[in-house]
Amino acid sequence: MGKNKMKKEFSITEWILKNRLKEHNEEGEYSPYMFSPIGFGCHVCKYYYVEDEKHMCSNEEYQQYKGTSELIDDEGNQIKDPSKWCSNWFIPKEDEPSV
């Protein structure tokens, strides 16, 4: 009789992190701003705001890196869903004090 082996459950989070680490090791650096289907997103960051129906970032380092305050992907396309993007400059919004 063969041994009863359990298959390891696939983890998309683990796969993403391993691939990002692999890219970092191969390239020597990684993008500080990236698509993030899990975890934190720009929409809950203290630097996030909307202006003229565009998603924006008030962080000066982001603006220097991207050349704009508008949230854009690596091809320069406007970000439609800020909950799917995040950066190294993420700082969570502080809760508004209750009155």
Contact map, one row per residue, 1 for C-alpha under 8 A:
111000000000000000000000000000000000000000000000000000000000000000000000000000000000000000000000000
111100000000000000000000000000000000000000000000000000000000000000000000000000000000000000000000000
111110000000000000000000000000000000000000000000000000000000000000000000000000000000000000000000000
011111000000000000000000000000000000000000000000000000000000000000000000000000000000000000000000000
001111100000000000000000000000000000000000000000000000000000000000000000000000000000000000000000000
000111110000000000000000000000000000000000000000000000000000000000000000000000000000000000000000000
000011111000000000000000000000000000000000000000000000000000000000000000000000000000000000000000000
000001111100000000000000000000000000000000000000000000000000000000000000000000000000000000000000000
000000111110000000000000000000000000000000000000000000000000000000000000000000000000000000000000000
000000011111000000000000000000000000000000000000000000000000000000000000000000000000000000000000000
000000001111111000000000000000000000000000000000000000000000000000000000000000000000000000000000000
000000000111111100000000000000000000000000000000000000000000000000000000000000000000000000000000000
000000000011111110000000000000000000010000000000000000000000000000000000000000000000000000000000000
000000000011111111000000000000000000000000000000000000000000000000000000000000000000000000000000000
000000000011111111100000000000000000000000000000000000000000000000000000000000000000000000000000000
000000000001111111110000000000000000000000000000000000000000000000000000000000000000000000000000000
000000000000111111111000000000000000000000000000000000000000000000000000000000000000000000000000000
000000000000011111111100000000000000000000000000000000000000000000000000000000000000000000000000000
000000000000001111111110000000000000000000000000000000000000000000000000000000000000000000000000000
000000000000000111111111000001000000000000000000000000000000000000000000000000000000000000000000000
000000000000000011111111100000000000000000000000000000000000000000000000000000000000000000000000000
000000000000000001111111110000000000000000000000000000000000000000000000000000000000000000000000000
000000000000000000111111111111000000000000000000000000000000000000000000000000000000000000000000000
000000000000000000011111111111000000000000000000000000000000000000000000000000000000000000000000000
000000000000000000001111111110000000000000000000000000000000000000000000000000000000000000000000000
000000000000000000000111111100000000000000000000000000000000000000000000000000000000000000000000000
000000000000000000000011111111000000000000000000000000000000000000000000000000000000000000000000000
000000000000000000000011111111000000000000000000000000000000000000000000000000000000000000000000000
000000000000000000000011101111100000000000000000000000000000000000000000000000000000000000000000000
000000000000000000010011001111110000000000000000000000000000000000000000000000000000000000000000000
000000000000000000000000000011111100000000000000000000000000000000000000000000000000000000000000000
000000000000000000000000000001111100000000000000000000000000000000000000000000000000001110000000000
000000000000000000000000000000111110000000000000000000000000000000000000000000000000111100000000000
000000000000000000000000000000111111000000000000000000000000000000000000100000000000111000000000000
000000000000000000000000000000001111100000000000000000000000000000000000000000000001110000000000000
000000000000000000000000000000000111111110000000000000000000000000000000000000000011110000000000000
000000000000000000000000000000000011111000000000000000000000000000000000000000000011100000000000000
000000000000100000000000000000000001111100000000000000000000000000000000000000000001000000000000000
000000000000000000000000000000000001111110000000000000000000000000000000000000000000000000000000000
000000000000000000000000000000000001011111010000000000000000000000000000000000000010110000000000000
000000000000000000000000000000000001001111111000000000000000000000000000000000000111110000000000000
000000000000000000000000000000000000000111111011000000000000000000000000000000000111111001000000000
000000000000000000000000000000000000000011111001100000000000000000000000000000000110000000000000000
000000000000000000000000000000000000000111111101000000000000000000000000000000000010000000011000000
000000000000000000000000000000000000000011111111000000000000000000000000000000000000000001111000000
000000000000000000000000000000000000000000011111000000000000000000000000000000000000000001111100000
000000000000000000000000000000000000000001001111100000001110000000000000000000000000000001101000000
000000000000000000000000000000000000000001111111110000111100000000000000000000000000000000000000000
000000000000000000000000000000000000000000100011111000111100000000000000000000000000000000000000000
000000000000000000000000000000000000000000000001111111110000000000000000000000000000000000000000000
000000000000000000000000000000000000000000000000111111110000000000000000000000000000000000000000000
000000000000000000000000000000000000000000000000011111000000000000000000000000000000000000000000000
000000000000000000000000000000000000000000000000011111100000000000000000000000000000000000000000000
000000000000000000000000000000000000000000000000011111110000000000000110000001000000000000000000000
000000000000000000000000000000000000000000000001111011111000000000000110000001110100000000000000000
000000000000000000000000000000000000000000000001111001111100000000001110000000000000000000000000000
000000000000000000000000000000000000000000000011100000111110011000001110000000000000000000000000000
000000000000000000000000000000000000000000000011100000011111011000001000000000000000000000000000000
000000000000000000000000000000000000000000000010000000001111111000001000000000000000000010000000000
000000000000000000000000000000000000000000000000000000000111111100000000000000000000000000000000000
000000000000000000000000000000000000000000000000000000000011111110000000000000000000000010000000000
000000000000000000000000000000000000000000000000000000001111111111111000000000000000000010000000000
000000000000000000000000000000000000000000000000000000001111111111111000000000000000000000000000000
000000000000000000000000000000000000000000000000000000000001111111110000000000000000000000000000000
000000000000000000000000000000000000000000000000000000000000111111100000000000000000000000000000000
000000000000000000000000000000000000000000000000000000000000011111111001000000000000000000000000000
000000000000000000000000000000000000000000000000000000000000011111111000000000000000000000000000000
000000000000000000000000000000000000000000000000000000000000011101111110000000000000000000000000000
000000000000000000000000000000000000000000000000000000011110011001111110000000000000000000000000000
000000000000000000000000000000000000000000000000000001111000000000011111000001000000000000000000000
000000000000000000000000000000000000000000000000000001111000000000011111100001100100000000000000000
000000000000000000000000000000000000000000000000000000000000000001000111111111100000000000000000000
000000000000000000000000000000000100000000000000000000000000000000000011111111100000000000000000000
000000000000000000000000000000000000000000000000000000000000000000000001111110000000000000000000000
000000000000000000000000000000000000000000000000000000000000000000000001111110000000000000000000000
000000000000000000000000000000000000000000000000000000000000000000000001111111000000000000000000000
000000000000000000000000000000000000000000000000000000000000000000000001111111100000000000000000000
000000000000000000000000000000000000000000000000000001100000000000000111100111110000000000000000000
000000000000000000000000000000000000000000000000000000100000000000000011100011111100000000000000000
000000000000000000000000000000000000000000000000000000100000000000000000000001111100000000000000000
000000000000000000000000000000000000000000000000000000000000000000000000000000111111100000000000000
000000000000000000000000000000000000000011100000000000100000000000000010000000111111110000000000000
000000000000000000000000000000000001100111110000000000000000000000000000000000001111110000000000000
000000000000000000000000000000000011110011000000000000000000000000000000000000001111110000000000000
000000000000000000000000000000001111100111000000000000000000000000000000000000001111111000000000000
000000000000000000000000000000001111000111000000000000000000000000000000000000000111111101000000000
000000000000000000000000000000011100000001000000000000000000000000000000000000000000111111000000000
000000000000000000000000000000011000000000000000000000000000000000000000000000000000011111000000000
000000000000000000000000000000010000000000000000000000000010110000000000000000000000001111100000000
000000000000000000000000000000000000000001001110000000000000000000000000000000000000011111110000000
000000000000000000000000000000000000000000001110000000000000000000000000000000000000000011111000000
000000000000000000000000000000000000000000011100000000000000000000000000000000000000000001111100000
000000000000000000000000000000000000000000011110000000000000000000000000000000000000000000111110000
000000000000000000000000000000000000000000000100000000000000000000000000000000000000000000011111000
000000000000000000000000000000000000000000000000000000000000000000000000000000000000000000001111100
000000000000000000000000000000000000000000000000000000000000000000000000000000000000000000000111110
000000000000000000000000000000000000000000000000000000000000000000000000000000000000000000000011111
000000000000000000000000000000000000000000000000000000000000000000000000000000000000000000000001111
000000000000000000000000000000000000000000000000000000000000000000000000000000000000000000000000111
